[in-house]
């Protein structure tokens, strides 16, 4: 065999058989918290603290790193704690850090309350996002805890009352083949749960020829609730007072097996919308005040009469009104 060819084949075989080098597992992670009294009211100046341990998994004599962590919430109720970790020797995935003492939550002027034992980075990612809502106290079982699935879900809660957040995410669908242009705030509403995505957002469609806009509130819900099925109307504020609007069904899906059907536990996915007049959009947008967390509340009613209370923010109205006016101004030049 040709010597050069043999050398090339040998080198190629070595490259194929050589194990892939893994990047170093991080020695630090970040635990992100957002503490809310309600969907629209954050806890400000609250300190969350605790201790967790990461180790190499050995039963006896293994290595471990115990880390104290702490952070204090800002005006949006959010904070980030840096957590020291023991890097994994055989993996590029973040080592989990398991709580060794009960987490403490301290409100301004109050004594610390012992809460649950938190574990971070169990999914191998170096960032962990958490939502905490107080029910009666911060003690275990008396508050709501949710591990959020992404940074986008976390940001959607933390920036819920920031017009710039919505405006930077409004999607413009401008296809010359379509009769309408669409402005949608849907990208600003990342569902808190991927398994049960439920969001509500503003959408505007603009007739390409007449430049006449139509504004809608779109509601996408995923739920297990036999009594609520088939939403038909919405009660909502308007420029002239409280109004009831008919809901238009945009999409519908049911995930159900025979057992679910018998137990009335089918998963329903429905997307509906109702129209808003431009005066309502502009009036609500004008009511936005920096630093205030104002909500535009409405109710949807199902065929059975069951109701659900939902809300958008004045910040989203302001962002949509500005985006709509800017688009129309460009087209009229």
Secondary structure, 3 states (H helix, E strand, C coil): CCHHHHHHHHHHHHHHHCCCCCCCCCCEEEEEEEEEEECCEECCCCEEEEEEEEECCCCCCCCEEEEEEEEECCCCCEEEEEEECCCCCCCCCCCCEEECCCCEEECCCCCCEECCCCEECCCCCCEEEEEEEECCCCCCCCEEEEEECCHHHHHHHHCCCCHHHHHCCCEEECCCCCCEEEEECHHHCCCCCCCCCCEEEEEEEEECCCCCEEEEEEEEEEECCCCCCCEEEEEECCCCCCEEEECEEEEEEEECCHHHHHHCCCEEEEEEEEEECHHHHHHHHHCCCCCCCCEEEEEEEECCCCEEEEEEEHHHHHHHHHHHHHHHHHHHC
